[in-house]
Amino acid sequence: MKTDGPIVIIGAGEAGATLAADLARRGNSLPIHLVGAEDCAPYERPPLSKAHLEPDEIARVVPLFAGGDIPDAIIHHRGVHALRIDRAARTVELSDGQRLDYGRLVLATGAASRRLPIAEGIVGIHYLRNLREAQALRPLLLAGGPIAILGAGFIGLEVAAAARKHGTAVSVIEPQARILARGVSASIAGKVQELHERNGVAFRLGTSVSTIDRSGDTIALILSDGGTIAATTIVIGIGAVPEVALAREAGLMVDNGITVDARLQTSDPAILAIGDCCAFPLSIYGGRRVRLESWRNARDQAAMAAALLSGEAIGEMPLPWFWSDQYDHGLQVAGLIDEGGTEILRRPNEDVLMSFHLAADGRLVAAQGFGPGQAVARDIRLAEMLIGRGARPDPAFLADPSVKLKSLL
């Protein structure tokens, strides 16, 4: 698939910027255009809900390019967005009036925060998806006023952990009966909740927000169970939606993301899609189509796209992998837990919990771990290898901490 014209990448987040950097490192001789809506150099997003919000002296922005300098081979169009794609002419029209020709086009448009309609227009409501939003939220945590977080997913819980490090009172409201209901088992979620409660976070589970009223400096949340929570700041973390408008208007196939094949190719052979915006098949799960909002998926797909655009061979889509840092603990998830009907727990000690998920035929299809620091990292990596090999480990061995996972390989 080696391209013979300019490469245009729409989106300067983790996937798009990593792809541009990889192409530049390979000595690509064609022009590389990187189009980003933010008026700054590309940066790492995971720290925005973690270290960036914590009470250090300086809120550090981690540049995505090594040393913070954009390679000369990359033409960075910052502070602009793509208006439309002309597939017949192979051009992209930008909001600053430029029209870029492309030999290959890569859509790395990412995802946007899911909005809560009843919160629109109310002062004191915050979302967290980009640097501007993180910079707006940080001083409010420093101020120490009580905050309420709507949504007990990764973003909401990471913000809660950062806020508690400031000593800020935190309430988390979640419509589901438990936290981390999407992608994490109840057993692991229970351990995460225990950690938050030990650190002073108050949870209101199984209820939603019916009304939001602001009076002076206070925002009152009226809950569906009749309760009320008062806060000075509200953070909404109820998920994300893929940015597919540009692709849809260009006539590309879209279904919970821009539809791509195992080679990241859209319904147009000249256009690829990578990262949070695309829905792709996973051969390890029988071709099941998924869309992943994860740092590693963005980087893995950027590497695959760089190889494809350089005319090199690629392998299979990597196994899904997620992580989250909260307080001094780390949570890691490998694979899709809903692929397994049987859960096996392993408790190496009272601070660490591992969870393994087996399919009906005994194959290990997913693993999760939660514990201090990097306590689970090595076992999750070994579990990834077992999953990749289609291993059918003895459940008794998985449950026994004295049995080294490496021995099961």
WORAZI-V103815 format. One record per pair of residues at least 12 apart in sequence whose ideal C-beta (glycine too) atoms are under 10 Angstrom apart, sorted by the first residue. I is the first residue (numbers start at 0). J is the second residue. If there is no record, write none. Layout:
<<I:J> <I:J>>
This chain:
<<0:103> <0:262> <0:263> <0:264> <0:268> <0:269> <0:271> <0:304> <0:306> <0:307> <0:308> <0:309> <0:310> <0:311> <0:313> <1:29> <1:102> <1:103> <1:307> <1:308> <1:309> <1:310> <1:311> <2:22> <2:27> <2:29> <2:101> <2:102> <2:103> <2:104> <2:269> <2:307> <2:308> <2:309> <2:310> <3:29> <3:102> <3:103> <4:29> <4:30> <4:89> <4:100> <4:101> <4:102> <4:103> <4:104> <4:269> <5:29> <5:30> <5:31> <5:32> <5:74> <5:89> <5:99> <5:100> <5:101> <5:102> <5:103> <5:104> <6:18> <6:19> <6:22> <6:27> <6:29> <6:30> <6:31> <6:32> <6:33> <6:73> <6:101> <6:102> <6:103> <6:104> <6:105> <6:271> <6:304> <6:305> <6:308> <7:30> <7:31> <7:32> <7:33> <7:34> <7:74> <7:76> <7:81> <7:84> <7:89> <7:90> <7:91> <7:93> <7:99> <7:100> <7:101> <7:102> <7:103> <7:104> <7:105> <7:106> <7:270> <8:22> <8:31> <8:32> <8:33> <8:34> <8:35> <8:73> <8:76> <8:101> <8:103> <8:104> <8:105> <8:106> <8:107> <8:271> <8:273> <8:301> <8:304> <8:308> <9:32> <9:33> <9:34> <9:35> <9:36> <9:76> <9:80> <9:81> <9:84> <9:91> <9:93> <9:99> <9:101> <9:104> <9:105> <9:106> <9:107> <9:108> <9:109> <9:242> <9:245> <9:246> <9:270> <9:272> <9:276> <10:33> <10:34> <10:35> <10:36> <10:41> <10:80> <10:81> <10:105> <10:106> <10:107> <10:108> <10:109> <10:242> <10:245> <10:272> <10:273> <10:274> <10:275> <10:276> <10:297> <11:33> <11:34> <11:35> <11:36> <11:37> <11:39> <11:40> <11:41> <11:42> <11:63> <11:69> <11:73> <11:75> <11:76> <11:77> <11:107> <11:109> <12:35> <12:36> <12:37> <12:41> <12:42> <12:43> <12:44> <12:63> <12:107> <12:108> <12:109> <12:110> <12:128> <12:129> <12:274> <12:275> <12:276> <12:297> <13:41> <13:42> <13:43> <13:44> <13:45> <13:63> <13:107> <13:109> <13:273> <13:274> <13:275> <13:293> <13:294> <13:295> <13:296> <13:297> <13:298> <13:300> <13:301> <14:105> <14:106> <14:107> <14:108> <14:109> <14:272> <14:273> <14:274> <14:275> <14:276> <14:277> <14:294> <14:296> <14:297> <14:298> <14:299> <14:300> <14:301> <14:304> <15:33> <15:34> <15:35> <15:41> <15:63> <15:105> <15:106> <15:107> <15:108> <15:109> <15:273> <15:274> <15:276> <15:297> <15:301> <15:304> <16:33> <16:35> <16:40> <16:41> <16:42> <16:43> <16:62> <16:63> <16:64> <16:69> <16:73> <16:75> <16:107> <16:297> <16:301> <17:41> <17:63> <17:64> <17:107> <17:273> <17:274> <17:294> <17:297> <17:298> <17:299> <17:300> <17:301> <17:302> <17:304> <17:305> <18:31> <18:33> <18:105> <18:107> <18:271> <18:273> <18:274> <18:297> <18:298> <18:300> <18:301> <18:302> <18:303> <18:304> <18:305> <18:308> <19:31> <19:32> <19:33> <19:35> <19:41> <19:63> <19:64> <19:69> <19:70> <19:72> <19:73> <19:74> <19:75> <19:105> <19:107> <19:301> <19:305> <20:33> <20:41> <20:63> <20:64> <20:65> <20:69> <20:70> <20:72> <20:73> <20:301> <20:305> <21:298> <21:301> <21:302> <21:303> <21:304> <21:305> <21:306> <21:308> <21:309> <22:70> <22:72> <22:73> <22:105> <22:301> <22:304> <22:305> <22:308> <22:309> <23:64> <23:69> <23:70> <23:71> <23:72> <23:73> <23:305> <24:65> <24:70> <24:72> <24:305> <25:72> <25:305> <25:306> <25:308> <25:309> <25:311> <26:72> <26:309> <27:72> <27:73> <27:305> <27:308> <27:309> <28:72> <29:72> <29:101> <29:102> <29:103> <29:308> <30:72> <30:73> <30:74> <30:99> <30:100> <30:101> <30:102> <31:70> <31:72> <31:73> <31:74> <31:75> <31:105> <31:308> <32:73> <32:74> <32:75> <32:76> <32:91> <32:93> <32:97> <32:99> <32:100> <32:101> <32:104> <32:105> <33:69> <33:73> <33:74> <33:75> <33:76> <33:77> <33:105> <33:107> <34:74> <34:75> <34:76> <34:77> <34:78> <34:79> <34:80> <34:81> <34:91> <34:93> <34:94> <34:95> <34:97> <34:99> <34:107> <34:108> <35:75> <35:76> <35:77> <35:78> <35:79> <35:80> <35:107> <36:76> <36:77> <36:78> <36:79> <36:80> <36:81> <36:94> <36:108> <36:109> <36:129> <36:242> <37:77> <37:78> <37:79> <37:80> <37:129> <37:130> <37:131> <38:77> <38:78> <38:79> <38:131> <39:60> <39:62> <39:77> <39:78> <39:129> <39:130> <39:131> <40:60> <40:62> <40:63> <40:64> <40:67> <40:68> <40:69> <40:75> <40:77> <41:62> <41:63> <41:64> <41:67> <41:69> <41:73> <41:75> <41:77> <42:60> <42:61> <42:62> <42:63> <42:64> <42:67> <42:129> <42:130> <43:60> <43:61> <43:62> <43:63> <43:294> <44:61> <44:63> <44:109> <44:127> <44:128> <44:129> <44:130> <44:133> <44:294> <44:297> <45:61> <45:153> <45:157> <45:293> <45:294> <45:322> <45:323> <45:324> <46:58> <46:59> <46:60> <46:61> <46:130> <46:133> <46:324> <47:60> <47:61> <47:127> <47:128> <47:129> <47:130> <47:132> <47:133> <47:134> <47:136> <47:137> <47:154> <47:157> <47:158> <48:127> <48:128> <48:132> <48:133> <48:136> <48:153> <48:154> <48:155> <48:156> <48:157> <48:158> <48:159> <48:160> <48:161> <48:234> <48:236> <48:323> <48:324> <48:325> <49:157> <49:158> <49:160> <49:161> <49:323> <49:324> <49:325> <50:161> <50:324> <51:127> <51:130> <51:133> <51:134> <51:136> <51:137> <51:161> <52:127> <52:133> <52:136> <52:137> <52:139> <52:140> <52:141> <52:157> <52:158> <52:160> <52:161> <52:162> <52:164> <52:165> <53:137> <53:140> <53:160> <53:161> <53:162> <53:164> <53:165> <54:137> <54:140> <54:141> <54:161> <54:162> <54:164> <54:165> <54:166> <54:167> <55:164> <58:130> <58:133> <58:134> <58:137> <58:138> <58:141> <60:130> <60:133> <60:134> <74:99> <76:93> <76:94> <76:95> <76:97> <76:99> <78:94> <78:95> <79:93> <79:94> <79:95> <79:96> <79:97> <80:93> <80:94> <80:95> <80:108> <80:242> <80:245> <81:93> <81:94> <81:99> <81:104> <81:106> <81:108> <81:244> <81:245> <81:249> <82:94> <82:95> <82:96> <82:98> <82:245> <82:248> <83:98> <83:245> <83:248> <83:249> <84:101> <84:104> <84:106> <84:245> <84:246> <84:248> <84:249> <84:250> <84:251> <84:267> <84:270> <85:98> <85:100> <85:101> <85:249> <86:101> <86:104> <86:249> <86:250> <86:251> <86:267> <86:269> <86:270> <88:100> <88:101> <89:101> <89:102> <89:103> <89:104> <89:267> <89:269> <89:270> <90:104> <91:104> <91:106> <91:245> <91:249> <101:269> <101:270> <102:269> <102:308> <103:268> <103:269> <103:270> <103:271> <103:304> <103:307> <103:308> <104:249> <104:265> <104:267> <104:269> <104:270> <104:271> <104:272> <105:263> <105:265> <105:270> <105:271> <105:272> <105:273> <105:274> <105:300> <105:301> <105:304> <105:305> <105:307> <105:308> <106:242> <106:243> <106:245> <106:246> <106:249> <106:251> <106:257> <106:259> <106:263> <106:265> <106:270> <106:271> <106:272> <106:273> <106:274> <106:276> <106:277> <107:242> <107:271> <107:272> <107:273> <107:274> <107:275> <107:276> <107:277> <107:297> <107:300> <107:301> <107:304> <108:241> <108:242> <108:243> <108:244> <108:245> <108:246> <108:256> <108:257> <108:272> <108:273> <108:274> <108:275> <108:276> <108:277> <109:128> <109:129> <109:239> <109:241> <109:242> <109:273> <109:274> <109:275> <109:276> <109:292> <109:297> <110:128> <110:238> <110:239> <110:240> <110:241> <110:242> <110:243> <110:256> <110:274> <110:275> <110:276> <110:290> <110:292> <111:126> <111:128> <111:129> <111:239> <111:240> <111:241> <111:242> <111:244> <111:275> <111:276> <112:125> <112:126> <112:127> <112:128> <112:129> <112:132> <112:154> <112:235> <112:236> <112:237> <112:238> <112:239> <112:240> <113:126> <113:150> <113:235> <113:236> <113:237> <113:238> <113:239> <113:240> <114:126> <114:235> <114:237> <114:240> <115:149> <115:150> <115:207> <115:208> <115:211> <115:233> <115:235> <115:237> <117:208> <117:209> <117:210> <117:211> <118:149> <118:208> <118:211> <118:218> <118:220> <118:233> <118:235> <118:237> <119:211> <121:211> <121:212> <121:213> <121:218> <121:233> <122:213> <122:216> <122:218> <123:139> <123:144> <123:146> <123:211> <123:213> <123:216> <123:217> <123:218> <123:230> <123:231> <123:232> <123:233> <123:234> <124:149> <124:211> <124:213> <124:218> <124:232> <124:233> <124:234> <124:235> <125:139> <125:146> <125:148> <125:158> <125:232> <125:233> <125:234> <125:235> <125:236> <126:154> <126:233> <126:234> <126:235> <126:236> <126:237> <126:239> <127:148> <127:154> <127:155> <127:157> <127:158> <127:234> <127:235> <127:236> <128:154> <128:236> <128:239> <132:234> <133:158> <136:158> <136:161> <136:162> <136:232> <136:234> <137:161> <137:165> <139:162> <139:165> <139:167> <139:231> <139:232> <139:234> <140:158> <140:161> <140:162> <140:163> <140:164> <140:165> <140:166> <140:167> <140:169> <140:232> <140:234> <141:165> <141:167> <142:165> <142:167> <142:231> <142:232> <143:162> <143:165> <143:166> <143:167> <143:168> <143:231> <144:167> <144:168> <144:216> <144:217> <144:230> <144:231> <144:232> <145:162> <145:167> <145:168> <145:169> <145:170> <145:201> <145:217> <145:218> <145:228> <145:229> <145:230> <145:231> <145:232> <146:158> <146:159> <146:162> <146:165> <146:167> <146:168> <146:169> <146:170> <146:171> <146:218> <146:230> <146:231> <146:232> <146:233> <146:234> <147:168> <147:169> <147:170> <147:171> <147:172> <147:201> <147:203> <147:208> <147:211> <147:218> <147:219> <147:220> <147:228> <147:229> <147:230> <147:231> <147:232> <147:233> <147:234> <147:235> <148:162> <148:169> <148:170> <148:171> <148:172> <148:173> <148:200> <148:202> <148:230> <148:232> <148:233> <148:234> <148:235> <148:236> <149:170> <149:171> <149:172> <149:173> <149:174> <149:207> <149:208> <149:211> <149:220> <149:233> <149:234> <149:235> <149:236> <149:237> <150:171> <150:172> <150:173> <150:174> <150:175> <150:178> <150:234> <150:235> <150:236> <150:237> <150:238> <151:171> <151:172> <151:173> <151:174> <151:175> <151:177> <151:178> <151:179> <151:180> <151:188> <151:191> <151:192> <151:195> <151:200> <151:202> <151:203> <151:204> <151:236> <151:237> <152:173> <152:175> <152:178> <152:179> <152:180> <152:181> <152:182> <152:183> <152:236> <152:237> <152:238> <152:239> <152:323> <153:178> <153:179> <153:181> <153:182> <153:183> <153:191> <153:236> <153:292> <153:293> <153:321> <153:322> <153:323> <153:324> <153:325> <153:330> <153:332> <154:234> <154:235> <154:236> <154:237> <154:238> <154:239> <154:292> <154:323> <155:169> <155:171> <155:172> <155:173> <155:178> <155:179> <155:234> <155:235> <155:236> <155:237> <156:169> <156:171> <156:173> <156:178> <156:179> <156:188> <156:191> <156:192> <156:194> <156:195> <156:200> <156:236> <156:323> <156:325> <156:326> <156:330> <157:236> <157:323> <157:324> <157:325> <157:326> <158:171> <158:234> <158:236> <158:325> <159:171> <159:178> <159:195> <159:198> <159:199> <159:200> <159:201> <159:202> <159:234> <159:236> <159:325> <159:326> <160:191> <160:194> <160:195> <160:198> <160:200> <160:323> <160:324> <160:325> <160:326> <160:327> <160:328> <161:325> <161:326> <162:198> <162:199> <162:200> <162:232> <162:234> <163:195> <163:198> <163:199> <163:200> <163:325> <163:326> <164:198> <164:326> <166:199> <167:199> <167:230> <167:231> <167:232> <168:199> <168:200> <168:201> <168:230> <168:231> <169:195> <169:198> <169:199> <169:200> <169:201> <169:202> <169:230> <169:234> <170:200> <170:201> <170:202> <170:203> <170:220> <170:228> <170:229> <170:230> <170:233> <171:192> <171:195> <171:200> <171:201> <171:202> <171:203> <171:204> <171:228> <171:234> <171:236> <172:201> <172:202> <172:203> <172:204> <172:205> <172:206> <172:207> <172:208> <172:220> <172:222> <172:223> <172:226> <172:228> <172:233> <173:202> <173:203> <173:204> <173:205> <173:206> <173:207> <173:236> <173:237> <174:203> <174:204> <174:205> <174:206> <174:207> <174:208> <174:223> <174:237> <175:188> <175:204> <175:205> <175:206> <175:207> <176:204> <176:205> <176:206> <177:189> <177:191> <177:192> <177:202> <177:204> <177:205> <178:191> <178:192> <178:195> <178:200> <178:202> <178:204> <179:191> <179:192> <179:323> <179:330> <179:332> <180:204> <181:238> <181:336> <181:337> <182:291> <182:293> <182:319> <182:321> <182:332> <182:335> <182:336> <182:337> <182:365> <182:367> <183:321> <183:323> <183:330> <183:332> <183:336> <183:354> <183:367> <183:369> <184:332> <184:336> <184:337> <184:339> <184:342> <184:344> <184:352> <184:354> <184:355> <184:356> <184:365> <184:367> <185:342> <185:354> <186:342> <186:344> <186:352> <186:353> <186:354> <186:367> <186:369> <187:330> <187:331> <187:332> <187:336> <187:342> <187:344> <187:352> <187:353> <187:354> <187:367> <187:368> <187:369> <188:330> <188:367> <188:369> <189:352> <189:369> <190:328> <190:330> <190:350> <190:351> <190:352> <190:354> <190:368> <190:369> <190:370> <191:323> <191:325> <191:326> <191:328> <191:330> <191:352> <191:369> <192:204> <193:369> <194:325> <194:326> <194:327> <194:328> <194:330> <194:350> <194:369> <194:371> <195:325> <195:326> <195:328> <197:326> <198:325> <198:326> <201:228> <203:220> <203:222> <203:224> <203:226> <203:228> <205:223> <205:224> <206:222> <206:223> <206:224> <206:225> <206:226> <206:228> <207:220> <207:222> <207:223> <207:224> <207:237> <208:220> <208:221> <208:222> <208:223> <208:228> <208:233> <208:235> <209:221> <209:222> <209:223> <209:224> <209:225> <210:222> <210:223> <210:227> <211:233> <212:227> <212:229> <213:233> <214:229> <215:231> <216:231> <216:232> <217:229> <217:230> <217:231> <218:230> <218:231> <218:232> <218:233> <220:233> <238:292> <239:275> <239:290> <239:292> <240:255> <240:256> <240:275> <240:276> <241:253> <241:255> <241:256> <241:257> <241:272> <241:274> <241:275> <241:276> <241:277> <241:278> <241:290> <241:292> <242:256> <242:257> <242:274> <242:275> <242:276> <243:255> <243:256> <243:257> <243:258> <243:272> <243:276> <243:277> <243:278> <245:257> <245:276> <246:258> <246:265> <246:266> <246:267> <246:270> <246:272> <246:276> <246:277> <249:265> <249:266> <249:267> <249:270> <250:266> <250:267> <251:265> <251:266> <251:267> <251:270> <251:272> <252:265> <252:266> <252:267> <252:278> <253:265> <253:266> <253:272> <253:276> <253:277> <253:278> <254:278> <254:288> <254:290> <255:277> <255:278> <255:288> <255:289> <255:290> <256:272> <256:274> <256:275> <256:276> <256:277> <256:278> <256:279> <256:288> <256:289> <256:290> <256:291> <256:292> <257:270> <257:271> <257:272> <257:273> <257:274> <257:276> <257:277> <257:278> <257:279> <257:290> <258:272> <258:277> <258:278> <258:279> <258:280> <258:288> <258:290> <259:271> <259:272> <259:273> <259:276> <259:277> <259:278> <259:279> <259:280> <259:288> <259:300> <260:279> <260:280> <261:279> <261:280> <261:281> <261:282> <261:286> <261:303> <261:313> <261:314> <261:315> <261:316> <262:279> <262:303> <262:304> <262:306> <262:307> <262:313> <262:316> <263:277> <263:279> <263:300> <263:301> <263:303> <263:304> <263:307> <263:313> <263:316> <264:304> <264:307> <265:277> <271:300> <271:303> <271:304> <271:307> <271:308> <272:300> <272:304> <273:296> <273:297> <273:298> <273:299> <273:300> <273:301> <273:302> <273:303> <273:304> <273:305> <274:290> <274:291> <274:292> <274:293> <274:294> <274:296> <274:297> <274:298> <274:299> <274:300> <274:301> <274:304> <275:290> <275:291> <275:292> <275:293> <275:296> <275:297> <275:300> <276:290> <276:292> <276:297> <277:289> <277:290> <277:291> <277:296> <277:300> <278:290> <278:291> <279:291> <279:296> <279:300> <279:303> <279:316> <280:316> <281:315> <281:316> <281:317> <281:318> <281:319> <281:334> <281:335> <281:338> <282:315> <282:316> <283:315> <283:316> <283:317> <283:318> <283:319> <283:334> <283:335> <283:338> <283:362> <283:364> <283:386> <283:387> <283:389> <284:316> <284:318> <284:319> <284:334> <284:335> <284:337> <284:338> <284:358> <284:364> <284:365> <285:338> <287:335> <287:337> <287:338> <289:316> <289:319> <289:335> <291:316> <291:319> <291:320> <291:321> <291:335> <292:321> <293:319> <293:320> <293:321> <293:322> <293:332> <294:320> <294:321> <294:322> <295:317> <295:318> <295:319> <295:320> <295:321> <295:322> <296:316> <296:317> <296:318> <296:319> <296:320> <296:321> <298:317> <299:316> <299:317> <299:318> <299:319> <299:320> <300:316> <300:317> <302:317> <303:315> <303:316> <303:317> <315:387> <317:383> <317:387> <318:333> <318:334> <318:335> <318:364> <318:365> <318:366> <318:382> <318:383> <318:384> <318:386> <318:387> <319:332> <319:333> <319:334> <319:335> <319:365> <319:383> <320:332> <320:333> <320:334> <320:379> <320:380> <320:383> <321:333> <321:334> <321:367> <322:368> <322:373> <322:375> <322:376> <322:379> <323:369> <324:372> <324:373> <325:369> <326:371> <327:370> <327:371> <327:372> <328:350> <328:351> <328:369> <328:370> <328:371> <328:372> <328:374> <328:375> <329:368> <329:369> <329:370> <329:371> <329:372> <329:373> <329:374> <329:375> <329:376> <329:379> <330:367> <330:368> <330:369> <330:370> <330:375> <330:379> <331:353> <331:366> <331:367> <331:368> <331:369> <331:370> <331:373> <331:374> <331:375> <331:376> <331:378> <331:379> <331:380> <331:382> <331:383> <332:354> <332:365> <332:366> <332:367> <332:368> <332:369> <332:379> <333:355> <333:356> <333:363> <333:364> <333:365> <333:366> <333:367> <333:368> <333:378> <333:379> <333:380> <333:381> <333:382> <333:383> <333:384> <333:385> <333:386> <333:387> <334:355> <334:356> <334:363> <334:364> <334:365> <334:366> <334:367> <334:379> <334:382> <334:383> <334:386> <334:387> <335:356> <335:364> <335:365> <336:354> <336:355> <336:356> <336:364> <336:365> <336:366> <336:367> <337:356> <337:364> <337:365> <338:356> <338:357> <338:358> <338:362> <338:364> <338:365> <338:386> <339:354> <339:355> <339:356> <339:357> <339:358> <339:359> <339:362> <339:363> <339:364> <339:365> <339:366> <340:356> <340:357> <340:358> <340:359> <340:364> <341:355> <341:356> <341:357> <341:358> <341:359> <341:361> <341:364> <341:394> <342:354> <342:355> <342:356> <342:357> <342:365> <342:367> <342:394> <343:355> <343:356> <343:357> <343:363> <343:366> <343:392> <343:393> <343:394> <343:395> <343:396> <343:397> <343:398> <343:399> <344:397> <344:398> <345:366> <345:368> <345:378> <345:396> <345:397> <345:398> <345:399> <345:400> <345:402> <345:404> <346:398> <346:400> <347:368> <347:370> <347:374> <347:375> <347:378> <347:400> <347:401> <348:370> <348:371> <348:374> <348:400> <349:370> <350:369> <350:370> <350:371> <350:372> <350:374> <351:368> <351:369> <351:370> <351:371> <351:374> <351:375> <351:378> <351:400> <352:367> <352:368> <352:369> <352:370> <352:374> <352:375> <353:366> <353:367> <353:368> <353:369> <353:370> <353:374> <353:375> <353:378> <353:379> <353:382> <353:397> <353:398> <353:400> <353:404> <354:366> <354:367> <354:368> <354:369> <354:375> <354:382> <354:397> <355:367> <355:368> <355:378> <355:382> <355:385> <355:386> <355:392> <355:394> <355:397> <355:398> <355:404> <356:382> <356:386> <357:391> <357:392> <357:394> <357:397> <358:389> <358:391> <360:389> <360:391> <361:390> <361:391> <361:392> <361:393> <361:394> <362:385> <362:386> <362:388> <362:389> <362:390> <362:391> <362:392> <363:382> <363:383> <363:385> <363:386> <363:387> <363:388> <363:389> <363:390> <363:391> <363:392> <363:394> <363:397> <363:407> <364:385> <364:386> <364:389> <365:382> <365:383> <365:386> <366:378> <366:379> <366:380> <366:381> <366:382> <366:383> <366:385> <366:386> <366:397> <366:404> <367:379> <367:382> <368:382> <377:404> <377:405> <378:400> <378:403> <378:404> <378:405> <379:404> <380:404> <380:405> <381:403> <381:404> <381:405> <381:406> <381:407> <381:408> <382:397> <382:404> <382:407> <384:404> <384:405> <384:407> <384:408> <385:397> <385:404> <385:405> <385:407> <385:408> <388:407> <388:408> <390:407> <390:408> <391:407> <392:404> <392:406> <392:407> <392:408> <393:407>>
